Every structure is written in structure tokens, then in C-alpha cells.
Amino acid sequence: MTDDRTITQGHSAVAFVLATLLLLAGALPACARIIPVGPHRGLTLPSQAALVARDGDTITIDTGIYRDCAVWRAAHLTIEGRGPNVEIADMTCADRGIFIVTGANTTIRNLTFSGAHGAGHNAAGILALADNLTVENARFVNNENGILVGGGPGSRVRISGSTFLGNGSCAGACAHGVYAGEPIALLEVVYCRFLNTRTAHHVKSRARETIVANNEIADGDDGTSSYLIDIPNGGDVSIMHNELQKGPKSSNPAVAISIGEEAGRHPTSRLIVRDNRFVSSLPEATIFVRNSTQLPVTLTGNVLMGKVVPLNGLGAVAPQ
């Protein structure tokens, strides 16, 4: 495990700034606080706020580009951009993430994360290691992973209103637009936009329940993604009201949505794939849904355009 000295290495706070932070930490009241960050504030970097944040605090970050990374250890934090164009860019803590979240029940909103790259090719805009993450109205641009989340069996992750552009890598272990690992309870991705994901998957979920609804998930002309949605361990799945497109440069032209291909380790009692619009821009036939679980899936109300095989595996296709 990486120790704190390694995680914070590379931040160049001079001695008097560190002393000021320690004084602030001792002087502020025990109740939840608002901690402003900005070029003209007492704290000029998100990493400085992370050093003094306590449970329940709200961190507001002014407009600007911050060449920084931060490890957030306190719980029940809200970290939000104040105004437009708040970008955290081009640095990773411990070679793993621009923001590393180790405190539970964190909300992050109105921020852009760009240029997360690491030696293992698995760095993330947000790496969340604790339970219950909420991400709202954020942007993830040209990272290896956009969001990479773990957590315990009760953890619930909700990502809404966010944009993912040009994320992904399979230079090492594959990194994705969004990747939720075991054994979390729920991944919910709603009203988001994924475009031009590279090599890996737009959305990959090992959660026991996965909801993907009202999103645009598209390769575009130049994206090289594998699956649009990959749910390798099964579980309960709802994929509804999405605009989906597989592009001509896809690295996996065979399948758009894959469910349960790794033996379906999670119990599966609900598979819903309905009211989606899928366009294949490939010259060869593409399977829309490959169901490798033992529960039949019914495809209902989906509009399929191009050379598309609606279903491979157990289930039925209802008339449009």
C-alpha cells in the first residue's frame, strides 16, 4: 500500500503555506465549513484544501486550471467548482488519480478532470476507494480511466449529467470511461455523454445492480472502444432510453452490450433492455445484446439501425 509521503510527493507548498494550513486546521470550528480554493484565496490548490478538510466540509474551487492532484480523506465532503471552467489537470497522486477519494459519502460536481496518466496506464480522473460516491455535472477528458470506483458491499455510486471525452486505454490493464469494481451494490449512470472512448469500454460495471439510463454512448467516427456497456458478472441490469452508436473504428465490432460473460457471479433477477436507439456504423453485423446469464432478457421498444443482430443468448425480442 502506498504511504502518505508517496501520495503527497510532488506538491511544492513552501514552509509558510504549510504553517498557515496547520493554523487554519486548529482555528476552524468543529462544525461543517465552506473552504474556498482559488488563485486569489488563502488556499490556492485543491491539495491544500484536502490537507485541512474535515468531515462534512464543502470545498468550493474558483474558475481556473489547476495543475494539481489531491487525496480526500474526510467523509461527507462536497467538492464543487464555483463557476464555469474549473479544471484539475495533468497530475496524479501516487500515479493513480487526479482526485483520490478515501472518505465515504463524497459528492463531486462542476469540475473537469483531464490528462490522468500513470506508469501502469490505469490512472483515473477520480479514483474512489470508499463507499458512496456521487458525481454531478462533471467532465472527464483524455484520461486513462474517467472514473474508477471500488468500495464495500453496501456502496452506491451515482454519476449524472457528466461528459466523458476520449478516455480509455488498454496499454496496460484496460482502463475505461467508467469502471465500477466489486463488490459494490449499485452503479447508476444517468443523463451522461460518452464519446470517442479509446480501446476499452465506455461503461464497465461489476456492481450487483447496474442502471444505465438516458445517456448518449457513442464511438463517433474515431472512437475505438470495445463494448459500449460491459457487465461481466451479471447482477440486476436496467439499460433504458439511451442513444447508442458503435463506430467504424471499434476495436470489438462483434458486440455492443455484453452481460454476464465472466460466468455471471452475481445473482441475476432482472434484465431490462428497453426503449434504446442503437446505430451500428460497421460494415459487418454487430450483436446488440449478448446475454451470457441464465436469466432470459426481453428486448422491448429498441430501435436498431444498421447491420444488427438484436440478441445472442437467452431471451426474446419484442416487436418495436
Number of C-alpha atoms within 10 A of each C-alpha: 3 7 8 10 9 11 19 17 10 14 14 9 13 8 8 9 15 14 12 13 17 13 12 12 15 11 9 12 9 12 9 15 15 13 19 21 22 19 14 9 12 15 18 18 24 25 23 21 24 19 18 19 22 21 19 18 20 21 21 21 27 22 17 16 17 21 15 20 30 26 26 24 20 20 20 19 23 19 24 22 23 19 13 12 15 22 23 25 20 20 25 27 24 22 18 26 33 30 27 25 24 18 20 21 21 25 19 21 21 22 25 22 29 25 23 31 23 18 9 13 21 25 29 37 34 26 22 26 17 20 23 25 24 16 24 20 18 22 24 29 23 24 34 34 36 34 27 25 26 23 22 15 14 12 21 20 24 16 24 20 18 22 22 27 22 26 33 31 26 15 13 10 11 18 29 30 34 27 24 23 18 18 16 23 21 25 28 18 23 21 18 22 21 24 23 25 36 29 23 28 30 32 23 24 27 26 30 24 23 24 19 21 22 20 23 18 23 23 28 18 15 15 22 25 30 25 25 26 22 24 26 22 23 32 25 19 23 16 20 21 20 23 18 23 23 29 22 18 20 27 16 17 22 18 23 25 22 21 23 21 16 12 13 19 15 19 15 19 13 15 22 16 23 20 19 21 17 22 20 24 22 18 11 12 15 22 18 26 21 23 24 20 24 16 16 17 21 16 22 17 17 21 15 18 12 15 16 21 15 17 20 15 15 14 16 14 14 11 9 11
